[in-house]
Amino acid sequence: MSETKGSRQRDAVARTARSVSQAWEDRTALVKQEVAAESAANDAKTARLRALRLEKEKQDAEARRLAGPEPAPAPAKKRIRRIVAQ
């Protein structure tokens, strides 16, 4: 079967539509990969910071335990009310 001008135009339009669709799908996949990579990096950073915080809390608790009981706070001073006569 020989190709006619109309069939070539229809094929060109179909190819263009497929290439536009393929380019859109490629961009979408790339964006999804970038978002996943960024999310993984944030998760790793959060886990690292959580581990550091827990370690510091553990060290602080150990330091408090070694320091002994905290001294009782000083009693609050009574406030002196001054009455000014007019």
NORDA-V260314 format. One record per residue. N is the residue number from 1. PSI is psi in degrees with one decimal (NA if undefined). NEAR is the number of other C-alpha atoms within 12 Angstrom. D_CENTER is the distance of its C-alpha to the mean C-alpha in Angstrom with 1 decimal. Layout:
n=(N/N)
psi=(PSI/PSI)
near=(NEAR/NEAR)
d_center=(D_CENTER/D_CENTER)
//
This chain:
n=(1/2/3/4/5/6/7/8/9/10/11/12/13/14/15/16/17/18/19/20/21/22/23/24/25/26/27/28/29/30/31/32/33/34/35/36/37/38/39/40/41/42/43/44/45/46/47/48/49/50/51/52/53/54/55/56/57/58/59/60/61/62/63/64/65/66/67/68/69/70/71/72/73/74/75/76/77/78/79/80/81/82/83/84/85/86)
psi=(130.2/149.2/139.3/169.3/-39.6/-40.8/-35.9/-39.6/-42.6/-41.3/-40.3/-41.4/-42.1/-42.1/-42.6/-42.9/-41.7/-40.8/-37.5/-43.7/-42.3/-40.9/-41.4/-45.1/-39.6/-45.2/-41.4/-43.3/-39.6/-43.9/-41.7/-39.2/-42.0/-41.5/-41.9/-40.8/-42.3/-40.7/-41.2/-39.3/-41.4/-39.4/-41.6/-41.7/-42.1/-42.6/-40.3/-45.7/-37.3/-42.6/-41.9/-42.6/-43.7/-38.9/-42.8/-42.3/-39.1/-44.3/-40.9/-41.3/-40.2/-41.1/-40.9/-38.6/-41.0/-28.9/-16.6/-173.7/149.1/142.1/148.9/143.5/149.7/142.5/147.0/139.4/144.4/142.8/132.9/122.4/126.3/128.8/125.8/121.4/141.7/NA)
near=(4/7/10/10/10/11/13/13/13/14/15/14/14/14/14/14/14/15/14/14/14/14/14/14/14/15/14/14/14/14/14/14/14/14/14/14/14/14/14/14/14/14/14/14/14/14/14/14/14/14/14/14/14/14/14/14/14/14/14/14/15/13/14/14/12/11/11/10/11/11/9/7/8/7/7/7/7/6/6/6/6/6/6/5/4/3)
d_center=(59.5/59.2/56.3/57.1/55.4/53.8/52.4/51.0/49.3/47.8/46.5/45.0/43.2/41.9/40.7/39.0/37.3/36.2/34.9/32.9/31.5/30.7/29.0/26.8/25.9/25.2/22.9/21.1/20.8/19.6/16.8/15.8/15.9/13.8/11.0/11.4/11.5/8.3/6.6/9.0/8.5/4.9/6.9/9.7/8.6/7.8/11.1/12.9/12.2/13.2/16.3/17.2/17.1/19.2/21.6/22.1/22.8/25.2/26.9/27.3/28.8/31.2/32.2/33.0/34.9/36.9/37.6/39.4/39.4/38.4/41.4/42.2/41.3/44.3/46.0/45.3/48.2/50.2/50.0/53.3/54.0/56.3/58.4/59.7/62.9/63.6)
//
